[in-house]
């Protein structure tokens, strides 16, 4: 790249873009606006994928999806004023779910603040405590010492977005006029003397090491326990097979069963682990079994699963717990007897001895119970003909093409996946926004995950999709394919499972909030393909193989109240009579 020497702002912005590119930036999502003109031009001219997106909230979640899939920081750019405030939900999600994002907000210079100059708000520390780091850059200058400061600050920002824990870095960037790249002669002398390769010669992608003192690991202590479990919780590892193999090694060495969250990739590498438990939520609804299966020790990998039954059980039994996760967050909402080992499960598996213990009766009981409950669930789902929304999750676990990325939206879909997702060997890759558990930005995140990658799927309810329909505006820049499996129960199904559902009014109007949307017409407005699914056979035919380009919606119309009743009446029956 050649630095843009047309004026001070163009030099400043192009050095910033070039520094990021050399650090490893591949994608910048740009929202339209005037004050951010130098940044938009710099990224458009840089050797990166610069993607314009109209809506800031959608743009930030789209960037989050790309960053989540790649584990590489993505830059998001906006103009001054309230534009940046629309990034806030994605900033929160990225912080909570540890996704690296570089938030670049253009701003007016200090002399135009606090004087009612247009499109100006206080952008300093706009995102509160959520960023890993935030700062305001100096006003653009052509002094070589100041340009070196810019380069080194950008390098530090990149590093802080990745280490010690991936997350948000916010750079507030003031620009004075002229914002457009009008040649003004100010940079002619700099252009003559500037040594481009020498200036950027020290830039290399950062390397992180996180050694952990082997002597402090309690592996020998774990081997003394006969009643232990491993919980494979919420995690979105880059190397899913390596992650699942590490958990399997730990399980086979310690002879502990693995309770695998439906959103965990562990359920999609079933052959790796002979002690995989997928029906723990249903098993623990049998109070006799829950008592018999009380563990002495729990090894929790990643964040706790969604299951309220599991959390209540752990909270009541209060076993000794070790958390395995390299982050610096507090991952124990139960505030139990917990030790956090801040290393990855892959690092732990390398240290764990290869000689396994002998199986225990406790392990056999878990596995035998899983086999019975799993068979009951599968038989029930296989013979069900009505459009029960939980069956969609069960069916997806069996018919998607190998290694398909699937984004599971919040509210009922994540819970149906935990209840019904069948273990398989298809290496399906689950993605989700469970950092803050919101329904905002779900569609845009799914599009970001699918962008330039294998054909992908999204499982969502109607309200989550409607909350982010501006995500469909990305369609003209989207490269790849996304199939949206839409569970349309005309309202918030999750609220049907809560005590408030018995109080109507105001339940239906203020909690379920049915929107009565014709999705075929909505899709037509955006030029999105739509198909109404009326049978499970039709859904199977549409999901394997998947198209390679475009966006489509496969809509299943379900009965919200009937499905809630079915869960309330049947989830507790699968483990009845066992134990």
C-alpha positions as CSV (number, residue, x, y, z in Angstrom):
1,X,0.0,0.0,0.0
2,X,1.1,3.5,-0.7
3,X,0.3,6.0,2.1
4,X,-2.3,8.6,1.0
5,X,-0.4,11.9,1.1
6,X,-3.2,14.1,-0.1
7,X,-3.6,15.9,3.3
8,X,-3.1,15.4,7.0
9,X,-6.2,13.4,7.6
10,X,-5.6,11.0,4.7
11,X,-2.0,10.4,5.9
12,X,-3.2,9.7,9.5
13,X,-6.0,7.4,8.5
14,X,-4.0,5.4,5.9
15,X,-1.1,4.8,8.4
16,X,-3.7,3.5,10.8
17,X,-5.2,1.2,8.2
18,X,-1.8,0.0,7.0
19,X,-0.7,-0.7,10.6
20,X,-3.8,-2.8,11.2
21,X,-3.4,-4.7,7.9
22,X,0.2,-5.6,8.8
23,X,-0.9,-6.8,12.2
24,X,-3.3,-9.2,10.6
25,X,-6.6,-7.3,10.1
26,X,-8.6,-8.8,7.2
27,X,-12.0,-7.2,7.6
28,X,-13.4,-3.7,8.3
29,X,-17.1,-3.1,8.5
30,X,-17.9,0.6,7.6
31,X,-21.0,2.5,8.5
32,X,-21.8,5.6,6.4
33,X,-21.2,9.1,7.8
34,X,-19.3,12.3,7.3
35,X,-16.9,12.6,10.2
36,X,-15.5,9.1,9.5
37,X,-14.7,9.9,5.9
38,X,-10.9,9.6,6.3
39,X,-11.2,6.2,7.9
40,X,-13.8,4.9,5.3
41,X,-11.5,6.0,2.4
42,X,-8.4,4.5,4.1
43,X,-10.0,1.1,4.6
44,X,-11.6,1.1,1.2
45,X,-8.1,1.6,-0.3
46,X,-6.3,-0.8,2.0
47,X,-5.8,-4.4,1.2
48,X,-8.6,-5.6,3.5
49,X,-12.2,-6.7,3.0
50,X,-14.1,-3.4,3.6
51,X,-17.8,-3.9,3.9
52,X,-20.3,-1.1,4.0
53,X,-23.4,-1.7,6.2
54,X,-26.1,0.9,6.8
55,X,-27.3,0.1,10.3
56,X,-24.7,0.4,13.1
57,X,-26.3,-2.2,15.3
58,X,-26.5,-4.7,12.5
59,X,-23.0,-3.8,11.3
60,X,-21.5,-4.4,14.8
61,X,-23.1,-7.8,15.2
62,X,-22.1,-8.7,11.6
63,X,-18.5,-7.8,12.6
64,X,-18.9,-9.8,15.8
65,X,-20.0,-12.9,13.8
66,X,-16.9,-12.6,11.5
67,X,-14.6,-12.2,14.4
68,X,-16.2,-15.0,16.3
69,X,-15.7,-17.4,13.4
70,X,-12.1,-16.3,12.7
71,X,-10.9,-15.5,16.3
72,X,-9.3,-12.5,14.6
73,X,-10.1,-8.8,15.4
74,X,-12.5,-7.1,13.0
75,X,-12.6,-3.3,12.8
76,X,-16.0,-1.5,12.9
77,X,-16.1,2.2,11.9
78,X,-18.8,4.8,12.5
79,X,-19.3,8.6,12.4
80,X,-19.7,10.9,15.4
81,X,-22.8,11.3,17.5
82,X,-25.4,8.6,18.4
83,X,-24.0,6.3,15.6
84,X,-21.5,4.8,18.1
85,X,-24.2,4.3,20.7
86,X,-25.8,1.7,18.4
87,X,-22.7,-0.4,18.7
88,X,-23.3,-0.8,22.5
89,X,-25.3,-4.2,22.4
90,X,-22.6,-5.8,20.3
91,X,-19.9,-4.3,22.5
92,X,-21.5,-5.9,25.5
93,X,-21.9,-9.3,23.8
94,X,-18.3,-9.3,22.6
95,X,-17.0,-8.5,26.0
96,X,-19.1,-11.2,27.7
97,X,-18.3,-13.8,25.1
98,X,-14.7,-12.8,24.6
99,X,-14.7,-11.8,20.9
100,X,-12.1,-9.4,19.6
101,X,-13.4,-6.2,18.1
102,X,-11.8,-2.9,17.3
103,X,-14.4,-0.1,17.7
104,X,-13.2,3.0,15.8
105,X,-15.5,6.0,16.4
106,X,-14.8,9.2,14.5
107,X,-15.4,12.4,16.5
108,X,-15.4,16.1,16.2
109,X,-12.2,17.9,17.4
110,X,-12.2,19.2,21.0
111,X,-13.1,22.8,20.1
112,X,-16.4,21.7,18.5
113,X,-17.6,19.8,21.6
114,X,-19.8,21.1,24.4
115,X,-21.0,24.0,22.2
116,X,-24.0,22.5,20.4
117,X,-22.1,21.7,17.3
118,X,-24.2,19.2,15.2
119,X,-23.9,15.5,15.6
120,X,-21.7,15.7,18.7
121,X,-22.0,13.8,22.0
122,X,-19.6,12.9,24.7
123,X,-17.9,9.8,23.2
124,X,-15.1,9.4,25.7
125,X,-15.5,6.2,27.8
126,X,-18.8,5.8,25.9
127,X,-18.8,2.0,26.5
128,X,-18.1,2.2,30.2
129,X,-16.2,-0.7,31.7
130,X,-16.9,-3.1,28.8
131,X,-13.7,-2.5,26.7
132,X,-10.4,-4.2,27.5
133,X,-9.0,-0.8,26.8
134,X,-10.1,2.6,25.4
135,X,-8.4,5.9,24.5
136,X,-8.8,9.0,22.4
137,X,-6.2,9.5,19.8
138,X,-4.4,12.8,19.3
139,X,-5.6,15.1,16.6
140,X,-4.0,14.1,13.3
141,X,-0.5,15.6,12.7
142,X,2.3,15.1,10.2
143,X,5.1,15.3,12.8
144,X,7.0,12.0,12.5
145,X,7.1,11.5,16.3
146,X,3.3,11.8,16.4
147,X,2.9,9.4,13.5
148,X,5.1,6.9,15.4
149,X,2.8,7.4,18.4
150,X,-0.1,6.6,16.2
151,X,1.5,3.4,14.9
152,X,2.5,2.2,18.4
153,X,-0.9,3.0,19.9
154,X,-2.6,1.0,17.1
155,X,-0.3,-1.9,17.8
156,X,-1.1,-1.8,21.5
157,X,-4.8,-1.6,20.7
158,X,-4.6,-4.7,18.5
159,X,-2.7,-6.6,21.3
160,X,-5.3,-5.5,23.9
161,X,-8.1,-6.8,21.8
162,X,-6.6,-10.3,22.0
163,X,-4.6,-10.5,25.2
164,X,-4.9,-11.5,28.0
165,X,-8.5,-12.1,27.0
166,X,-10.1,-11.3,23.7
167,X,-12.5,-8.4,23.8
168,X,-13.3,-4.8,22.9
169,X,-10.9,-2.0,22.3
170,X,-12.4,1.4,21.6
171,X,-10.4,4.1,19.8
172,X,-12.2,7.5,19.7
173,X,-10.6,9.4,16.7
174,X,-11.1,13.1,16.3
175,X,-10.8,14.7,12.8
176,X,-10.9,18.4,11.8
177,X,-11.7,19.6,8.3
178,X,-11.1,18.8,5.5
179,X,-12.6,15.3,5.9
180,X,-12.4,14.6,2.1
181,X,-9.0,13.7,0.6
182,X,-8.5,17.2,-1.0
183,X,-4.8,17.8,-1.8
184,X,-3.7,20.8,0.3
185,X,0.1,20.6,0.0
186,X,0.7,20.1,3.7
187,X,2.3,16.7,3.4
188,X,4.6,17.2,0.4
189,X,7.8,17.4,2.5
190,X,6.7,14.3,4.5
191,X,6.1,12.4,1.3
192,X,9.6,13.2,0.1
193,X,11.3,12.0,3.3
194,X,9.0,9.1,4.4
195,X,10.6,5.7,4.4
196,X,7.6,3.4,4.2
197,X,9.2,0.0,4.8
198,X,11.4,1.3,7.6
199,X,8.5,3.0,9.3
200,X,6.5,-0.3,9.4
201,X,9.4,-2.7,9.7
202,X,8.9,-3.5,13.4
203,X,5.2,-4.6,13.0
204,X,4.7,-8.3,13.6
205,X,1.6,-10.1,14.7
206,X,1.8,-10.5,18.6
207,X,2.6,-13.9,20.1
208,X,1.0,-14.9,23.4
209,X,2.2,-17.7,25.8
210,X,0.3,-18.6,28.9
211,X,2.4,-21.2,30.8
212,X,0.8,-22.7,33.8
213,X,2.8,-24.2,36.7
214,X,2.3,-28.0,36.3
215,X,3.0,-28.6,40.0
216,X,-0.1,-26.7,41.0
217,X,-2.5,-28.8,38.9
218,X,-4.7,-31.2,40.9
219,X,-4.6,-34.2,38.4
220,X,-3.5,-36.7,41.0
221,X,-6.2,-35.5,43.4
222,X,-8.8,-36.0,40.7
223,X,-7.7,-39.5,40.2
224,X,-8.5,-40.4,43.8
225,X,-12.2,-39.7,43.2
226,X,-14.7,-42.4,42.1
227,X,-17.7,-40.1,41.6
228,X,-16.6,-37.3,39.3
229,X,-18.1,-35.6,36.3
230,X,-16.8,-33.3,33.5
231,X,-19.2,-30.6,32.3
232,X,-18.5,-29.5,28.7
233,X,-20.1,-26.1,28.9
234,X,-20.5,-23.1,26.6
235,X,-17.5,-22.7,24.4
236,X,-16.8,-21.8,20.8
237,X,-13.2,-23.1,20.2
238,X,-11.4,-22.4,16.9
239,X,-10.1,-26.0,16.7
240,X,-13.3,-27.9,17.6
241,X,-11.8,-31.4,17.0
242,X,-8.7,-30.6,19.1
243,X,-11.0,-29.2,21.9
244,X,-13.2,-32.2,21.8
245,X,-10.3,-34.6,21.7
246,X,-8.8,-32.9,24.8
247,X,-12.0,-33.4,26.8
248,X,-12.3,-37.0,25.6
249,X,-8.7,-37.6,26.8
250,X,-9.5,-36.2,30.2
251,X,-12.7,-38.2,30.4
252,X,-11.1,-41.5,29.4
253,X,-8.1,-41.0,31.8
254,X,-10.2,-40.1,34.8
255,X,-13.2,-42.3,33.9
256,X,-15.6,-39.4,34.4
257,X,-18.7,-39.0,32.3
258,X,-18.9,-35.8,30.1
259,X,-22.2,-33.9,30.5
260,X,-22.1,-32.0,27.2
261,X,-24.2,-28.8,26.7
262,X,-26.2,-28.9,23.5
263,X,-24.3,-25.9,22.2
264,X,-21.0,-27.5,22.8
265,X,-19.2,-29.1,19.8
266,X,-18.6,-32.1,22.0
267,X,-22.0,-33.5,21.1
268,X,-21.0,-33.4,17.4
269,X,-17.9,-35.5,17.9
270,X,-19.6,-38.4,19.7
271,X,-17.2,-41.1,18.6
272,X,-14.3,-39.5,20.4
273,X,-15.9,-40.0,23.8
274,X,-17.6,-43.2,25.0
275,X,-18.9,-41.6,28.2
276,X,-20.9,-38.8,26.6
277,X,-24.1,-37.7,28.4
278,X,-26.5,-35.6,26.4
279,X,-29.8,-36.0,28.4
280,X,-28.5,-34.7,31.8
281,X,-31.3,-32.1,32.0
282,X,-34.0,-34.8,31.6
283,X,-32.2,-37.2,33.9
284,X,-31.9,-34.7,36.8
285,X,-35.7,-34.2,36.7
286,X,-35.9,-37.6,38.3
287,X,-35.1,-36.6,41.9
288,X,-34.1,-40.2,42.9
289,X,-31.5,-40.3,40.1
290,X,-30.3,-36.8,40.9
291,X,-29.5,-38.0,44.4
292,X,-27.8,-41.2,43.3
293,X,-25.7,-39.4,40.8
294,X,-24.4,-36.7,43.2
295,X,-20.7,-36.1,42.3
296,X,-17.8,-35.7,44.7
297,X,-15.9,-33.5,42.2
298,X,-16.8,-31.6,39.1
299,X,-14.5,-30.4,36.3
300,X,-16.2,-27.7,34.4
301,X,-14.8,-26.7,31.0
302,X,-16.0,-23.3,29.9
303,X,-19.1,-21.6,31.1
304,X,-22.0,-23.5,32.8
305,X,-24.6,-25.0,30.4
306,X,-28.0,-23.3,30.0
307,X,-29.9,-26.0,31.9
308,X,-31.6,-24.7,35.0
309,X,-32.0,-28.3,36.3
310,X,-28.2,-28.8,36.2
311,X,-27.5,-25.4,37.9
312,X,-30.0,-26.1,40.6
313,X,-28.6,-29.6,41.2
314,X,-25.0,-28.3,41.5
315,X,-26.1,-25.5,43.7
316,X,-27.9,-27.9,46.1
317,X,-25.2,-30.6,46.2
318,X,-22.3,-28.1,46.4
319,X,-19.6,-30.5,45.1
320,X,-15.9,-29.4,44.8
321,X,-15.5,-27.8,41.4
322,X,-12.6,-26.9,39.2
323,X,-13.2,-24.5,36.3
324,X,-11.0,-24.9,33.2
325,X,-10.8,-21.8,31.1
326,X,-7.9,-19.4,30.3
327,X,-9.9,-16.2,30.7
328,X,-9.8,-13.7,33.6
329,X,-13.6,-13.6,34.0
330,X,-15.5,-15.0,37.0
331,X,-17.3,-18.0,35.5
332,X,-19.1,-19.2,38.7
333,X,-22.6,-17.7,39.0
334,X,-23.3,-20.3,41.7
335,X,-20.5,-19.0,44.0
336,X,-19.6,-22.5,45.0
337,X,-16.5,-24.3,46.3
338,X,-14.6,-23.5,43.1
339,X,-11.0,-23.2,41.9
340,X,-10.4,-21.6,38.5
341,X,-7.5,-23.1,36.6
342,X,-6.7,-20.4,34.0
343,X,-5.5,-22.6,31.2
344,X,-7.1,-24.3,28.2
345,X,-8.4,-27.8,28.3
346,X,-6.0,-28.6,25.4
347,X,-3.1,-27.5,27.7
348,X,-4.5,-29.6,30.5
349,X,-4.8,-32.7,28.3
350,X,-1.2,-32.4,27.3
351,X,-0.2,-32.6,31.0
352,X,-2.7,-35.2,32.0
353,X,-1.2,-38.7,32.2
354,X,-2.0,-41.3,29.5
355,X,-2.7,-44.2,31.9
356,X,-6.4,-44.4,32.6
357,X,-8.2,-45.5,35.8
358,X,-10.6,-48.4,35.8
359,X,-14.3,-47.6,35.2
360,X,-16.4,-47.2,38.2
361,X,-20.0,-48.2,39.0
362,X,-20.8,-44.5,39.1
363,X,-19.7,-44.1,35.5
364,X,-21.7,-47.2,34.5
365,X,-24.8,-45.8,36.1
366,X,-24.5,-42.5,34.2
367,X,-23.9,-44.3,30.9
368,X,-26.8,-46.8,31.3
369,X,-29.2,-44.0,32.3
370,X,-28.1,-41.9,29.3
371,X,-28.7,-44.9,26.9
372,X,-32.3,-45.4,28.3
373,X,-33.3,-41.7,28.3
374,X,-31.7,-41.1,24.9
375,X,-33.6,-44.0,23.3
376,X,-36.8,-42.6,24.8
377,X,-36.2,-39.1,23.5
378,X,-35.3,-40.4,20.0
379,X,-38.3,-42.7,19.7
380,X,-40.6,-39.9,20.8
381,X,-39.2,-37.5,18.3
382,X,-39.0,-40.0,15.5
383,X,-42.7,-40.9,15.8
384,X,-43.9,-37.3,16.2
385,X,-45.8,-35.9,13.2
386,X,-47.1,-32.6,14.5
387,X,-45.1,-29.4,14.1
388,X,-43.5,-29.4,17.6
389,X,-40.8,-26.8,17.6
390,X,-38.4,-29.0,19.7
391,X,-38.3,-31.6,17.0
392,X,-36.6,-29.1,14.7
393,X,-33.5,-29.1,16.9
394,X,-33.5,-32.9,17.1
395,X,-33.8,-33.2,13.3
396,X,-31.1,-30.7,12.6
397,X,-28.6,-32.7,14.7
398,X,-29.0,-35.6,12.3
399,X,-29.4,-34.2,8.8
400,X,-27.1,-31.2,8.4
401,X,-24.1,-31.7,6.0
402,X,-20.8,-32.4,7.8
403,X,-19.1,-29.5,9.5
404,X,-22.1,-27.1,8.8
405,X,-21.8,-24.0,11.0
406,X,-25.1,-23.4,12.8
407,X,-26.1,-20.3,14.7
408,X,-28.6,-20.9,17.5
409,X,-30.6,-17.9,18.5
410,X,-31.5,-17.1,22.1
411,X,-34.7,-17.9,24.1
412,X,-36.4,-21.2,23.3
413,X,-34.0,-22.5,20.5
414,X,-31.0,-22.8,22.8
415,X,-33.1,-24.7,25.3
416,X,-34.6,-27.1,22.7
417,X,-31.1,-27.8,21.5
418,X,-30.0,-28.7,25.0
419,X,-33.1,-30.9,25.5
420,X,-33.1,-32.7,22.2
421,X,-29.9,-32.3,20.2
422,X,-28.7,-35.8,19.4
423,X,-25.0,-36.8,19.7
424,X,-23.6,-37.3,16.2
425,X,-20.3,-37.5,14.3
426,X,-21.0,-34.8,11.7
427,X,-18.7,-32.2,13.3
428,X,-21.4,-29.6,13.0
429,X,-20.1,-26.3,14.4
430,X,-22.5,-24.5,16.8
431,X,-22.3,-20.7,17.3
432,X,-24.3,-18.5,19.6
433,X,-24.5,-15.2,21.5
434,X,-24.7,-16.4,25.0
435,X,-22.4,-13.7,26.5
436,X,-25.4,-11.5,27.4
437,X,-28.1,-13.8,26.1
438,X,-29.9,-11.1,24.2
439,X,-32.0,-11.4,21.0
440,X,-30.6,-8.3,19.5
441,X,-28.3,-8.8,16.5
442,X,-28.8,-12.5,16.1
443,X,-29.5,-12.4,12.3
444,X,-26.5,-10.1,11.7
445,X,-24.2,-12.3,13.8
446,X,-25.3,-15.4,11.8
447,X,-24.6,-13.6,8.5
448,X,-21.1,-12.7,9.8
449,X,-20.4,-16.3,10.7
450,X,-21.5,-17.5,7.3
451,X,-19.8,-14.7,5.3
452,X,-17.1,-16.2,3.0
453,X,-17.5,-19.6,4.6
454,X,-19.3,-22.9,4.2
455,X,-23.0,-22.8,3.7
456,X,-24.5,-22.1,7.2
457,X,-27.8,-22.5,9.1
458,X,-29.6,-20.4,11.7
459,X,-32.2,-21.7,14.1
460,X,-34.4,-18.9,15.4
461,X,-37.8,-17.9,16.8
462,X,-39.9,-15.2,15.2
463,X,-39.2,-12.5,17.7
464,X,-35.5,-12.8,17.6
465,X,-35.6,-12.6,13.8
466,X,-37.9,-9.6,13.8
467,X,-35.7,-7.8,16.3
468,X,-32.9,-7.7,13.7
469,X,-34.6,-7.6,10.3
470,X,-32.2,-4.7,9.3
471,X,-29.7,-7.5,9.1
472,X,-31.3,-8.4,5.7
473,X,-29.8,-5.1,4.4
474,X,-26.4,-6.9,4.4
475,X,-27.6,-9.2,1.6
476,X,-26.0,-7.3,-1.2
477,X,-22.5,-7.6,0.4
478,X,-23.0,-11.1,1.8
479,X,-20.9,-13.8,0.2
480,X,-22.0,-17.4,0.8
481,X,-25.2,-19.0,2.0
482,X,-27.4,-18.8,5.1
483,X,-30.6,-20.9,5.6
484,X,-32.8,-19.6,8.4
485,X,-34.9,-22.2,10.0
486,X,-37.7,-20.0,11.5
487,X,-39.8,-21.3,14.3
488,X,-42.9,-19.0,14.0
489,X,-45.0,-19.4,17.1
490,X,-46.2,-15.8,16.9
491,X,-44.7,-14.6,20.1
492,X,-42.1,-15.3,22.9
493,X,-42.3,-19.0,23.6
494,X,-39.8,-18.7,26.4
495,X,-42.3,-16.7,28.4
496,X,-44.8,-19.6,28.2
497,X,-42.4,-21.5,30.4
498,X,-42.4,-18.9,33.1
499,X,-44.9,-18.3,36.0
500,X,-46.1,-15.0,34.4
501,X,-47.8,-17.1,31.7
502,X,-50.6,-17.8,34.2
503,X,-51.5,-14.1,34.5
504,X,-53.4,-13.1,31.4
505,X,-54.0,-10.2,31.1
506,X,-51.4,-8.8,30.8
507,X,-49.3,-11.9,29.7
508,X,-50.3,-12.1,26.0
509,X,-50.0,-8.4,25.2
510,X,-47.0,-7.5,27.3
511,X,-44.9,-10.7,27.5
512,X,-45.7,-13.0,24.6
513,X,-46.1,-9.9,22.4
514,X,-47.4,-11.6,19.2
515,X,-46.5,-9.5,16.1
516,X,-48.8,-11.2,13.5
517,X,-46.2,-10.8,10.7
518,X,-46.6,-12.4,7.2
519,X,-43.0,-13.6,6.8
520,X,-43.5,-14.4,3.1
521,X,-44.2,-10.7,2.5
522,X,-41.4,-9.6,4.7
523,X,-38.9,-11.7,2.9
524,X,-40.2,-10.5,-0.5
525,X,-39.5,-6.9,0.7
526,X,-35.9,-7.7,1.1
527,X,-35.6,-10.1,-1.9
528,X,-35.1,-13.1,0.4
529,X,-36.3,-16.5,-0.6
530,X,-39.1,-17.9,1.6
531,X,-40.7,-21.4,1.9
532,X,-43.4,-22.5,4.2
533,X,-42.5,-25.9,5.7
534,X,-45.5,-28.1,6.4
535,X,-43.9,-31.5,7.0
536,X,-40.7,-32.9,8.6
537,X,-39.9,-34.7,5.3
538,X,-40.0,-31.4,3.5
539,X,-37.6,-29.8,6.0
540,X,-35.2,-32.7,5.6
541,X,-35.2,-32.3,1.8
542,X,-34.3,-28.6,2.1
543,X,-31.4,-29.0,4.6
544,X,-29.2,-31.5,2.9
545,X,-27.6,-30.5,0.6
546,X,-27.6,-26.8,1.3
547,X,-27.5,-24.1,-1.4
548,X,-24.2,-22.3,-1.9
549,X,-25.3,-18.7,-2.3
550,X,-28.0,-16.4,-1.1
551,X,-30.2,-16.2,2.0
552,X,-33.5,-18.1,2.5
553,X,-36.1,-18.6,5.2
554,X,-37.7,-21.9,5.9
555,X,-40.7,-21.2,8.1
556,X,-42.3,-23.7,10.4
557,X,-45.6,-22.4,11.9
558,X,-46.1,-23.9,15.4
559,X,-48.5,-23.6,18.3
560,X,-46.8,-21.7,21.1
561,X,-49.1,-22.7,23.9
562,X,-49.5,-26.3,22.9
563,X,-45.7,-26.7,22.6
564,X,-45.2,-25.2,26.1
565,X,-47.8,-27.6,27.5
566,X,-46.0,-30.5,25.8
567,X,-42.7,-29.6,27.4
568,X,-44.3,-29.1,30.8
569,X,-46.0,-32.5,30.6
570,X,-43.3,-34.6,29.0
571,X,-39.8,-33.4,29.8
572,X,-40.0,-35.0,33.3
573,X,-41.3,-38.3,32.0
574,X,-38.3,-39.4,30.0
575,X,-36.3,-40.5,33.1
576,X,-39.3,-41.9,35.0
577,X,-38.9,-45.4,36.4
578,X,-35.1,-45.4,36.2
579,X,-32.9,-45.7,39.3
